[in-house]
Amino acid sequence: MGQCGNGPMVRVLPDDIWYGQVRPDEVPAIVEHHLQNGQPIRAMLYARFHSKRQHH
């Protein structure tokens, strides 16, 4: 995926949402909010691929 220097990375498909520098204690939030409830966590989005304007 070409982003190893910015990891650990989490990429959620099919949404194609990237989270960068994810700590182990942040994984449950990604699972609950994004995977279970369909709500990306704006504060955690990988800025290189997501501007704050894209996800309201």
C-alpha positions in Angstrom: 0.0 0.0 0.0 3.1 2.2 0.1 2.5 3.9 3.5 4.6 1.8 5.8 6.6 4.8 7.1 3.3 6.3 8.3 2.0 3.2 10.1 0.6 1.4 11.6 -2.1 2.0 9.1 -5.7 0.8 9.0 -7.6 0.9 5.7 -11.3 0.2 5.7 -12.8 -1.1 2.5 -15.0 -0.7 0.6 -15.1 2.8 2.0 -11.4 3.4 1.2 -10.9 5.2 4.5 -7.4 5.3 5.9 -6.4 5.8 9.5 -2.7 6.5 10.2 -0.4 6.0 13.2 -3.1 3.9 14.8 -2.3 2.8 18.4 -3.6 -0.6 19.7 -5.8 1.2 22.2 -7.6 3.1 19.3 -8.6 -0.1 17.4 -11.8 -0.7 19.4 -13.0 2.8 18.5 -12.5 2.2 14.8 -14.3 -1.1 15.1 -17.2 0.4 17.1 -17.7 3.7 15.3 -16.6 2.9 11.7 -17.1 -0.8 11.2 -20.2 -1.4 13.3 -21.9 2.0 13.0 -20.6 3.3 9.6 -19.2 6.5 11.1 -15.6 7.3 10.2 -13.6 9.0 13.0 -12.7 12.3 11.5 -10.0 13.1 14.1 -8.1 9.9 13.2 -8.3 10.1 9.4 -5.0 9.9 7.6 -4.5 13.5 6.4 -2.5 12.6 3.3 -5.6 11.0 1.8 -8.4 12.8 3.6 -8.9 16.5 4.1 -11.2 17.5 6.9 -13.6 19.0 4.3 -14.3 15.6 2.7 -16.0 14.0 5.8 -18.6 16.1 7.5 
